[in-house]
Amino acid sequence: MTTNITIQEQKLENRRGQTSYFDGGLLQFIGWCILGFLVTVFTLGICYPWSLTMIYGWKINHTVVEGRRLKFNGSAVGLFGHWIKWWILTIITIGIYGFWLFIKLEDWKARNTTFAK
C-alpha cells in the first residue's frame, strides 16, 4: 500500500520542491498583453472579451495548485453574451451595476476554471 502512495506522490507535478506554482514566463505575458491590446484597439473594443479570455486562459493554464494543473474552459463567445448583458444593466442603472462588474467577471472566470485531467 505504501508503494501506491509513493507512486502517486511522484506523479504530482513538482517545481523546486513545491506542488503549487505558476510556470508562465514574463515575455509570454507581455506578448499576450500586447496582442490583447492590439485586438481591442483595432476592433474598437468589440473583441475586448476575447482579449480577456485569451489572457485569463494563459494565466490559469500556467497555474498548478497542489500538483494539479488548472485549465480554463471559458470562451470569448460565452463571455461576450454576459458582457453585453452587464453593460446594458450598467446603462439602465445609471452606472450603479458597474460596481458589480468586477465580481461578476471573477465569478465567470471561476466557473470556467477546472483541474486538467
C-alpha positions as CSV (number, residue, x, y, z in Angstrom):
1,M,0.0,0.0,0.0
2,T,2.8,2.4,0.7
3,T,4.3,1.9,-2.8
4,N,1.0,3.2,-4.3
5,I,1.1,6.3,-2.2
6,T,4.8,6.9,-3.1
7,I,4.0,6.4,-6.8
8,Q,1.0,8.8,-6.6
9,E,3.1,11.4,-4.8
10,Q,5.8,11.2,-7.5
11,K,3.2,11.8,-10.2
12,L,2.3,15.2,-8.7
13,E,3.8,18.0,-10.8
14,N,6.7,19.4,-8.8
15,R,8.8,22.5,-9.2
16,R,11.6,23.3,-6.8
17,G,10.1,21.0,-4.2
18,Q,6.7,22.8,-4.3
19,T,3.5,21.4,-5.6
20,S,1.8,24.8,-6.2
21,Y,3.4,27.3,-8.6
22,F,3.0,29.4,-11.7
23,D,5.1,28.4,-14.7
24,G,4.4,31.2,-17.2
25,G,7.1,33.5,-18.5
26,L,7.4,37.3,-18.5
27,L,7.9,37.5,-22.3
28,Q,4.9,35.3,-22.9
29,F,2.8,37.5,-20.6
30,I,4.0,40.7,-22.3
31,G,3.2,39.2,-25.7
32,W,-0.3,38.2,-24.8
33,C,-1.0,41.6,-23.3
34,I,0.3,43.4,-26.4
35,L,-1.8,41.1,-28.6
36,G,-4.9,41.6,-26.5
37,F,-4.4,45.4,-26.5
38,L,-4.0,45.5,-30.3
39,V,-7.0,43.3,-30.9
40,T,-9.1,45.5,-28.6
41,V,-7.9,48.8,-30.3
42,F,-8.3,47.6,-33.8
43,T,-11.9,46.3,-33.2
44,L,-12.8,49.4,-31.2
45,G,-13.4,47.4,-28.1
46,I,-15.8,44.8,-29.6
47,C,-13.3,42.0,-29.1
48,Y,-12.3,43.0,-25.6
49,P,-14.0,39.9,-24.1
50,W,-11.8,37.8,-26.5
51,S,-8.7,39.6,-25.2
52,L,-9.8,38.9,-21.6
53,T,-10.4,35.2,-22.2
54,M,-7.1,34.9,-24.0
55,I,-5.1,36.4,-21.1
56,Y,-7.1,34.6,-18.4
57,G,-6.6,31.3,-20.2
58,W,-2.8,31.9,-20.3
59,K,-2.7,32.7,-16.6
60,I,-4.8,29.9,-15.5
61,N,-3.4,27.2,-17.8
62,H,0.1,28.0,-16.4
63,T,-1.0,27.6,-12.8
64,V,-0.5,24.4,-10.7
65,V,-2.2,24.0,-7.4
66,E,-1.2,21.1,-5.1
67,G,0.3,19.3,-8.0
68,R,-2.8,19.6,-10.2
69,R,-2.7,21.9,-13.2
70,L,-5.7,24.3,-13.7
71,K,-7.5,24.5,-17.0
72,F,-9.5,27.4,-18.4
73,N,-12.6,26.4,-20.3
74,G,-14.2,29.8,-20.9
75,S,-14.8,31.1,-24.4
76,A,-15.0,34.6,-25.8
77,V,-18.4,33.9,-27.2
78,G,-19.6,32.9,-23.7
79,L,-18.2,36.0,-22.1
80,F,-19.5,38.3,-24.9
81,G,-23.1,37.4,-24.0
82,H,-22.6,38.2,-20.4
83,W,-20.6,41.3,-21.3
84,I,-23.5,42.8,-23.3
85,K,-26.0,42.0,-20.5
86,W,-23.7,43.5,-17.8
87,W,-23.2,46.7,-19.8
88,I,-26.9,47.1,-20.6
89,L,-27.6,46.7,-16.8
90,T,-25.0,49.3,-16.1
91,I,-26.5,51.8,-18.5
92,I,-30.1,51.1,-17.2
93,T,-29.0,51.6,-13.6
94,I,-27.0,54.8,-14.5
95,G,-23.7,53.1,-13.6
96,I,-24.7,51.5,-10.3
97,Y,-24.5,47.9,-11.7
98,G,-20.9,48.7,-12.7
99,F,-19.8,48.2,-9.1
100,W,-20.7,44.5,-9.5
101,L,-18.9,44.0,-12.9
102,F,-15.6,43.0,-11.3
103,I,-17.3,40.5,-9.1
104,K,-19.4,39.1,-12.0
105,L,-16.2,38.8,-14.1
106,E,-14.4,36.9,-11.3
107,D,-17.4,34.6,-10.8
108,W,-17.5,33.8,-14.6
109,K,-13.7,33.1,-14.5
110,A,-14.0,30.8,-11.5
111,R,-17.0,28.9,-13.1
112,N,-14.9,28.3,-16.2
113,T,-11.8,27.0,-14.4
114,T,-11.3,23.3,-13.6
115,F,-8.5,20.9,-12.9
116,A,-6.9,19.4,-16.0
117,K,-7.2,15.7,-16.3
